[in-house]
């Protein structure tokens, strides 16, 4: 039985050798990419002008009628080139820009606004633009963790090769990469998340294959611990005989592999178990979510959007939404409160944002409604709704059984869905895999500890391989 354990430990270790090298090496790069070598950018949020500063002269209805737009998806008011424009999201989901003074179309308006935002975030008005392309899918440099789509990718002619990703419909930053970060993202994508496998065989195959490899590594760890226990007396006896004869330790590679492996066994257990749990939950949740889309008929608009019962100095953002048989101006004020005014008469809908969030949650739950839902605004990230979700503010729609749906009402997007198993997986991943249990010591110390642990696991694996070669 002892020999069988030893044999299987070596087989499992050999199977998992290349994956563990890939994961530890790429894991070493993550703190540098996300913390120490993270590129600097002067501005990460855009300060939108108020309606008082924009001074629009034409109403939304006037612009729509002048340009013969019978149906559209949404709109906004933005400032560009010292002028004010209506940003109209067309039925085909492209954005056109019409001057709020005369209603004329601005050619290439969305591209120009994306470049304007990119220059704002970088505070770079000098560097030439290398390229400006709209991106509708995630890739190696703009990964799913960024959440926002579609975005414009603006590339500058600069020594650092800076790329800025902006979401023009919300005037916000998606992410930013310089040359160093691009290299690290490539390393992480290929060696840690194995996205190349998804490109070849599909994401489901990738998740299943990676789960199998993590299981192999977990079994290799277990068999190693069992071997150390079964052979404890034998190892001790050999060491004592060597000391008695003052002999040379010819099996020092094996000894250091066993000792360091035992020391790191708890850390490896944390990494492997949280990784397996993460992959299994992702596999469970695999599949495209429904995409909410609305079409607004311009004939429903009767009330002038420039004369609503709210001061222009408080209006930070305008949009339009339709639900429960009515259409509303969706107004975000300077304190990020979201209010709803009927486009027919301008009457405000009390608790409109909560009602809209409930409506959207029913849509994302495939039409399942519940009067027991509790709705509360979320204005800052926490352990359940973390920074990884990107979107704020959101409404948290809670159903019985701790079934929480986080809705960004300004985009009608589902920010995230958290139920029992998702909550457990999220906590296990951030605490066991990302070392958030070290948060008390500060981010730099936490990252340093995670690097030491990943490096130690890599050394254990390489010592094990060296011991196998020596044995062979």
C-alpha positions as CSV (number, residue, x, y, z in Angstrom):
1,X,0.0,0.0,0.0
2,X,2.9,2.3,0.8
3,X,4.4,1.7,-2.6
4,X,1.1,2.4,-4.3
5,X,0.8,5.7,-2.6
6,X,4.3,6.6,-3.5
7,X,3.7,5.6,-7.1
8,X,0.5,7.6,-7.4
9,X,2.0,10.6,-5.8
10,X,4.7,10.7,-8.4
11,X,2.3,10.1,-11.3
12,X,-0.1,12.8,-10.1
13,X,2.8,15.2,-9.4
14,X,4.1,14.7,-13.0
15,X,0.7,15.3,-14.5
16,X,0.3,18.5,-12.6
17,X,3.9,19.7,-12.9
18,X,3.5,22.0,-16.0
19,X,0.1,23.4,-14.9
20,X,1.5,24.3,-11.4
21,X,4.5,26.0,-13.0
22,X,2.2,28.0,-15.2
23,X,-0.1,29.0,-12.4
24,X,2.6,29.9,-9.9
25,X,4.7,31.9,-12.4
26,X,1.6,33.8,-13.6
27,X,0.5,34.2,-10.0
28,X,3.8,35.8,-9.2
29,X,3.0,38.4,-11.9
30,X,-0.4,39.4,-10.6
31,X,0.7,41.7,-7.7
32,X,3.1,43.5,-10.0
33,X,0.3,43.9,-12.6
34,X,-2.4,45.0,-10.3
35,X,-0.4,46.9,-7.7
36,X,3.3,47.7,-7.9
37,X,3.6,48.1,-11.7
38,X,0.0,49.4,-12.3
39,X,0.2,52.3,-14.7
40,X,-0.6,55.8,-13.4
41,X,-3.4,57.8,-14.9
42,X,-4.3,61.3,-13.7
43,X,-8.1,60.9,-13.7
44,X,-10.1,57.7,-13.3
45,X,-13.6,59.3,-13.1
46,X,-15.2,61.9,-15.4
47,X,-16.7,64.9,-13.7
48,X,-19.9,65.5,-15.8
49,X,-21.0,69.1,-16.2
50,X,-24.4,70.0,-14.8
51,X,-27.3,71.1,-17.1
52,X,-26.7,74.7,-16.0
53,X,-23.1,74.4,-17.4
54,X,-24.3,72.7,-20.6
55,X,-27.0,75.3,-21.4
56,X,-28.9,73.2,-24.0
57,X,-31.3,75.3,-26.2
58,X,-33.3,72.6,-27.9
59,X,-35.4,70.0,-26.2
60,X,-35.0,66.3,-26.9
61,X,-38.4,66.2,-28.7
62,X,-37.2,69.1,-31.0
63,X,-34.0,67.3,-31.9
64,X,-35.8,64.0,-32.6
65,X,-38.5,65.6,-34.8
66,X,-35.9,67.7,-36.7
67,X,-33.9,64.6,-37.5
68,X,-37.0,62.4,-38.2
69,X,-36.1,59.9,-35.4
70,X,-39.3,58.0,-34.7
71,X,-37.7,55.4,-32.4
72,X,-34.5,55.2,-30.3
73,X,-33.1,53.4,-27.4
74,X,-31.8,56.1,-25.0
75,X,-30.2,59.5,-24.9
76,X,-27.9,61.8,-22.9
77,X,-26.6,65.3,-22.8
78,X,-22.8,65.7,-23.1
79,X,-20.3,68.5,-23.6
80,X,-17.8,68.3,-26.4
81,X,-15.6,70.9,-28.1
82,X,-17.2,73.7,-26.1
83,X,-20.6,72.7,-27.4
84,X,-23.5,70.7,-26.0
85,X,-24.8,67.6,-27.8
86,X,-27.7,65.2,-27.5
87,X,-26.2,61.7,-27.5
88,X,-28.9,59.6,-29.1
89,X,-28.6,55.8,-28.9
90,X,-30.2,54.6,-32.1
91,X,-32.1,51.4,-32.7
92,X,-29.0,49.7,-34.0
93,X,-27.2,50.6,-30.7
94,X,-24.9,53.1,-32.4
95,X,-24.7,56.6,-30.9
96,X,-25.3,59.8,-33.0
97,X,-24.6,63.3,-31.7
98,X,-26.9,66.2,-32.5
99,X,-26.1,69.8,-31.4
100,X,-28.4,71.1,-28.7
101,X,-28.3,74.5,-30.4
102,X,-29.4,73.7,-33.9
103,X,-30.0,70.0,-34.0
104,X,-27.4,69.3,-36.7
105,X,-25.6,65.9,-36.7
106,X,-21.9,65.8,-35.7
107,X,-20.0,63.4,-38.0
108,X,-18.0,60.8,-36.1
109,X,-19.4,62.2,-32.9
110,X,-19.0,59.0,-30.8
111,X,-15.4,58.6,-31.9
112,X,-14.6,62.2,-31.1
113,X,-16.2,62.0,-27.7
114,X,-14.3,58.8,-27.0
115,X,-11.0,60.6,-27.8
116,X,-12.1,63.5,-25.7
117,X,-12.7,61.2,-22.7
118,X,-9.4,59.4,-23.3
119,X,-7.5,62.7,-23.3
120,X,-9.4,63.8,-20.1
121,X,-8.5,60.6,-18.2
122,X,-4.8,60.8,-19.3
123,X,-4.7,64.6,-19.2
124,X,-2.8,64.3,-22.4
125,X,-3.8,66.9,-25.0
126,X,-0.5,66.6,-27.0
127,X,0.1,63.0,-28.0
128,X,-1.2,61.9,-31.4
129,X,-3.9,59.2,-31.6
130,X,-2.6,56.0,-33.0
131,X,-6.0,54.4,-33.5
132,X,-9.6,54.6,-32.2
133,X,-11.7,51.4,-32.6
134,X,-15.0,50.3,-31.1
135,X,-14.8,47.0,-29.2
136,X,-17.8,44.8,-28.7
137,X,-16.1,41.7,-27.2
138,X,-13.6,41.0,-24.5
139,X,-10.0,39.9,-25.4
140,X,-6.6,39.4,-23.9
141,X,-6.0,43.1,-23.1
142,X,-9.6,44.0,-22.3
143,X,-10.7,41.0,-20.2
144,X,-14.2,40.1,-18.9
145,X,-13.2,41.4,-15.5
146,X,-13.8,44.9,-16.9
147,X,-17.5,44.1,-17.5
148,X,-18.3,47.2,-19.6
149,X,-19.2,46.7,-23.3
150,X,-19.2,48.1,-25.9
151,X,-16.2,50.4,-25.4
152,X,-13.9,52.5,-27.5
153,X,-10.2,51.6,-27.4
154,X,-8.1,54.7,-27.9
155,X,-4.4,54.1,-28.5
156,X,-1.8,56.9,-28.2
157,X,1.5,57.4,-29.9
158,X,3.5,57.5,-26.6
159,X,6.6,55.7,-25.4
160,X,4.5,53.8,-22.8
161,X,2.0,52.6,-25.5
162,X,-1.0,53.7,-23.5
163,X,-4.4,52.3,-24.5
164,X,-7.5,53.8,-22.9
165,X,-10.9,52.0,-22.9
166,X,-14.0,54.2,-22.5
167,X,-17.7,53.7,-22.4
168,X,-19.1,56.8,-24.1
169,X,-22.7,56.2,-23.2
170,X,-21.9,56.5,-19.5
171,X,-18.8,58.7,-19.9
172,X,-16.6,56.4,-17.9
173,X,-13.3,54.6,-17.9
174,X,-13.2,50.9,-18.7
175,X,-9.5,50.3,-18.0
176,X,-6.1,51.5,-19.2
177,X,-3.0,49.5,-20.2
178,X,0.6,50.5,-20.9
179,X,3.2,48.3,-22.6
180,X,4.3,46.6,-19.3
181,X,0.7,45.9,-18.3
182,X,-0.1,44.5,-21.7
183,X,2.8,42.0,-21.4
184,X,1.7,40.9,-17.9
185,X,-1.9,40.6,-19.1
186,X,-0.7,38.3,-21.9
187,X,1.2,36.2,-19.5
188,X,-1.7,36.0,-17.0
189,X,-4.2,35.2,-19.8
190,X,-2.2,32.3,-21.3
191,X,-0.6,30.8,-18.2
192,X,-3.2,31.4,-15.5
193,X,-6.7,31.5,-17.0
194,X,-5.8,29.4,-20.1
195,X,-8.0,31.5,-22.4
196,X,-6.2,29.9,-25.4
197,X,-8.1,26.7,-24.5
198,X,-11.4,28.5,-24.7
199,X,-10.5,29.8,-28.1
200,X,-9.7,26.3,-29.3
201,X,-12.4,24.1,-27.6
202,X,-14.8,26.5,-25.9
203,X,-15.1,27.9,-22.4
204,X,-17.0,24.9,-21.0
205,X,-14.1,22.6,-22.0
206,X,-11.6,25.0,-20.5
207,X,-13.4,25.0,-17.1
208,X,-13.8,21.2,-17.0
209,X,-10.2,20.6,-18.0
210,X,-8.8,23.1,-15.4
211,X,-11.1,21.6,-12.7
212,X,-9.6,18.2,-13.6
213,X,-6.0,19.5,-13.3
214,X,-6.8,21.2,-9.9
215,X,-8.3,17.8,-8.7
216,X,-5.0,16.1,-9.7
217,X,-3.0,18.6,-7.8
218,X,-5.2,18.2,-4.8
219,X,-4.8,14.4,-4.9
220,X,-1.1,14.8,-5.3
221,X,-1.0,17.0,-2.1
222,X,-3.1,14.5,-0.2
223,X,-1.0,11.5,-1.2
224,X,2.2,13.4,-0.3
225,X,0.9,14.1,3.2
226,X,-0.1,10.5,3.6
227,X,3.3,9.3,2.4
228,X,5.0,11.6,4.9
229,X,2.9,10.0,7.6
230,X,3.3,6.4,6.5
231,X,7.1,6.7,6.0
232,X,7.8,9.0,9.0
233,X,9.6,6.3,11.0
234,X,11.5,5.2,7.9
235,X,12.7,8.7,7.1
236,X,13.7,9.2,10.7
237,X,15.6,5.9,10.8
238,X,17.6,6.8,7.6
239,X,18.5,10.2,9.0
240,X,19.8,8.8,12.3
241,X,21.9,6.1,10.5
242,X,23.5,8.8,8.3
243,X,24.3,10.9,11.3
244,X,25.9,8.0,13.1
245,X,28.1,7.1,10.1
246,X,28.8,10.8,9.3
247,X,27.6,10.0,5.8
248,X,26.9,12.4,3.0
249,X,23.2,13.2,2.5
250,X,22.6,12.0,-1.0
251,X,18.8,12.4,-0.8
252,X,18.8,16.1,0.2
253,X,16.5,16.9,-2.7
254,X,13.9,14.4,-1.5
255,X,14.2,15.7,2.1
256,X,13.8,19.3,1.2
257,X,10.8,18.4,-1.1
258,X,9.1,16.6,1.8
259,X,9.9,19.2,4.4
260,X,8.9,22.3,2.4
261,X,5.9,20.4,1.0
262,X,4.7,19.7,4.5
263,X,5.2,23.4,5.5
264,X,3.3,24.6,2.5
265,X,0.6,22.0,2.6
266,X,-1.9,24.3,4.2
267,X,-1.3,27.1,1.7
268,X,-1.5,24.6,-1.2
269,X,-4.8,23.3,0.3
270,X,-6.1,26.9,0.3
271,X,-5.1,27.6,-3.3
272,X,-6.3,24.3,-4.7
273,X,-9.7,24.1,-2.9
274,X,-10.6,27.8,-3.6
275,X,-9.5,27.4,-7.3
276,X,-11.6,24.2,-7.7
277,X,-14.6,25.9,-6.0
278,X,-14.2,28.9,-8.2
279,X,-14.1,26.8,-11.4
280,X,-17.1,24.7,-10.4
281,X,-19.3,27.7,-9.7
282,X,-18.2,29.3,-13.0
283,X,-19.1,26.1,-14.8
284,X,-22.5,26.0,-13.0
285,X,-23.2,29.7,-14.0
286,X,-21.9,29.3,-17.5
287,X,-24.3,30.6,-20.2
288,X,-25.3,34.0,-21.6
289,X,-27.6,36.2,-19.6
290,X,-30.6,37.8,-21.3
291,X,-29.8,41.3,-22.6
292,X,-32.4,43.9,-21.8
293,X,-33.2,46.3,-24.6
294,X,-35.8,49.0,-24.9
295,X,-37.3,50.9,-27.8
296,X,-38.7,54.4,-27.1
297,X,-41.3,55.8,-29.4
298,X,-40.7,59.6,-29.8
299,X,-44.5,60.2,-30.0
300,X,-44.8,59.3,-26.3
301,X,-42.7,62.3,-25.3
302,X,-44.9,65.3,-24.5
303,X,-43.1,67.0,-21.6
304,X,-40.1,69.2,-22.3
305,X,-37.0,67.6,-20.8
306,X,-35.4,71.0,-20.2
307,X,-38.2,72.2,-17.9
308,X,-38.6,69.4,-15.3
309,X,-39.5,70.1,-11.7
310,X,-35.8,69.9,-10.6
311,X,-33.2,72.7,-10.7
312,X,-30.8,72.6,-13.7
313,X,-27.9,73.1,-11.3
314,X,-28.7,69.7,-9.8
315,X,-29.1,67.7,-13.0
316,X,-25.9,65.7,-13.7
317,X,-27.2,63.2,-16.2
318,X,-30.3,62.6,-18.3
319,X,-31.7,59.4,-19.8
320,X,-35.0,57.8,-20.6
321,X,-36.6,54.5,-19.6
322,X,-39.8,52.7,-20.2
323,X,-41.4,50.2,-17.8
324,X,-44.8,49.1,-16.4
325,X,-46.5,50.7,-19.4
326,X,-45.1,54.2,-18.8
327,X,-42.0,56.2,-20.0
328,X,-39.9,58.4,-17.8
329,X,-37.0,60.8,-17.9
330,X,-34.3,59.2,-15.7
331,X,-32.5,62.1,-14.0
332,X,-29.3,61.6,-12.0
333,X,-28.5,64.5,-9.7
334,X,-25.2,65.7,-8.4
335,X,-25.5,63.6,-5.3
336,X,-26.1,60.5,-7.5
337,X,-29.8,60.2,-6.6
338,X,-31.8,58.9,-9.5
339,X,-35.3,60.4,-10.1
340,X,-38.0,59.6,-12.6
341,X,-40.3,62.1,-14.3
342,X,-43.2,61.0,-16.6
343,X,-42.5,62.1,-20.2
344,X,-46.2,62.8,-20.7
345,X,-46.8,65.3,-17.8
346,X,-43.5,65.7,-15.9
347,X,-44.9,64.2,-12.7
348,X,-42.3,62.5,-10.6
349,X,-42.7,58.8,-9.8
350,X,-41.9,58.3,-6.1
351,X,-39.5,55.4,-5.5
352,X,-39.0,55.2,-9.2
353,X,-35.5,53.7,-9.1
354,X,-36.5,50.9,-6.7
355,X,-39.5,50.2,-9.0
356,X,-37.3,50.1,-12.1
357,X,-34.8,47.8,-10.3
358,X,-37.6,45.4,-9.4
359,X,-38.9,45.4,-12.9
360,X,-35.4,44.7,-14.3
361,X,-34.7,42.0,-11.7
362,X,-37.9,40.2,-12.8
363,X,-36.6,40.4,-16.4
364,X,-33.3,38.8,-15.5
365,X,-35.0,36.2,-13.4
366,X,-36.9,35.2,-16.6
367,X,-40.1,36.9,-15.6
368,X,-40.3,35.5,-12.0
369,X,-41.8,38.2,-9.7
370,X,-42.1,38.3,-6.0
371,X,-43.8,40.8,-3.7
372,X,-41.4,39.9,-0.9
373,X,-38.3,41.5,-2.6
374,X,-36.4,44.0,-0.5
375,X,-34.7,46.8,-2.4
376,X,-31.9,48.9,-1.1
377,X,-29.4,51.3,-2.8
378,X,-25.7,50.3,-2.9
379,X,-23.3,53.3,-3.2
380,X,-20.0,51.7,-2.2
381,X,-18.4,48.3,-2.7
382,X,-18.4,45.7,0.1
383,X,-17.4,42.0,0.5
384,X,-20.4,40.7,-1.3
385,X,-20.6,43.4,-4.0
386,X,-16.9,44.0,-4.5
387,X,-14.8,46.4,-6.7
388,X,-14.6,43.6,-9.3
389,X,-18.2,44.4,-10.3
390,X,-17.2,47.9,-11.5
391,X,-20.7,49.4,-11.5
392,X,-21.9,52.0,-9.0
393,X,-24.4,53.0,-7.8
394,X,-26.7,50.0,-8.0
395,X,-29.9,48.7,-6.5
396,X,-29.8,45.5,-4.5
397,X,-32.9,43.5,-5.0
398,X,-33.1,40.8,-2.3
399,X,-35.4,37.8,-2.6
400,X,-36.1,35.2,0.1
401,X,-33.2,32.8,0.7
402,X,-30.5,35.5,0.4
403,X,-31.0,35.6,-3.4
404,X,-29.5,39.1,-4.3
405,X,-29.7,40.7,-7.7
406,X,-27.6,43.9,-8.2
407,X,-29.0,46.2,-10.9
408,X,-27.4,49.2,-12.4
409,X,-30.6,51.1,-13.3
410,X,-28.8,53.8,-15.4
411,X,-27.8,51.1,-17.9
412,X,-30.5,48.5,-17.2
413,X,-27.6,46.0,-16.7
414,X,-27.4,43.2,-14.2
415,X,-24.2,44.0,-12.3
416,X,-24.1,40.6,-10.6
417,X,-26.3,37.9,-9.1
418,X,-25.3,36.5,-5.7
419,X,-27.0,33.6,-4.1
420,X,-25.9,31.0,-1.4
421,X,-23.2,29.2,-3.4
422,X,-22.0,32.3,-5.2
423,X,-21.6,34.1,-1.9
424,X,-19.6,31.2,-0.4
425,X,-17.4,30.9,-3.5
426,X,-16.7,34.7,-3.6
427,X,-15.6,34.7,0.1
428,X,-13.5,31.6,-0.4
429,X,-11.8,33.0,-3.5
430,X,-10.9,36.4,-2.0
431,X,-9.8,35.1,1.4
432,X,-8.1,31.8,0.4
433,X,-6.9,32.5,-3.1
434,X,-6.3,36.3,-3.0
435,X,-5.1,36.4,0.6
436,X,-7.6,38.9,1.8
437,X,-7.1,37.5,5.3
438,X,-3.9,39.5,5.2
439,X,-5.7,42.8,4.5
440,X,-5.0,44.0,8.0
441,X,-1.3,44.2,7.1
442,X,-1.9,46.4,4.1
443,X,-1.9,45.6,0.4
444,X,1.8,45.6,-0.1
445,X,2.4,43.1,2.7
446,X,-0.5,41.0,1.5
447,X,0.9,40.8,-2.1
448,X,4.4,40.1,-0.8
449,X,3.2,37.2,1.3
450,X,1.2,35.8,-1.7
451,X,4.4,36.0,-3.9
452,X,6.4,34.1,-1.3
453,X,3.8,31.4,-1.0
454,X,3.5,31.0,-4.8
455,X,7.3,30.9,-5.1
456,X,7.5,28.3,-2.3
457,X,4.9,26.1,-4.1
458,X,6.9,26.4,-7.3
459,X,10.1,25.3,-5.5
460,X,8.3,22.3,-4.0
461,X,7.2,21.3,-7.4
462,X,10.6,21.7,-9.0
463,X,12.3,19.8,-6.1
464,X,9.8,17.0,-6.6
465,X,10.6,16.8,-10.3
466,X,14.4,16.8,-9.5
467,X,13.8,14.0,-7.0
468,X,11.9,12.0,-9.7
469,X,14.8,12.5,-12.2
470,X,17.3,11.5,-9.5
471,X,15.3,8.4,-8.7
472,X,15.0,7.5,-12.3
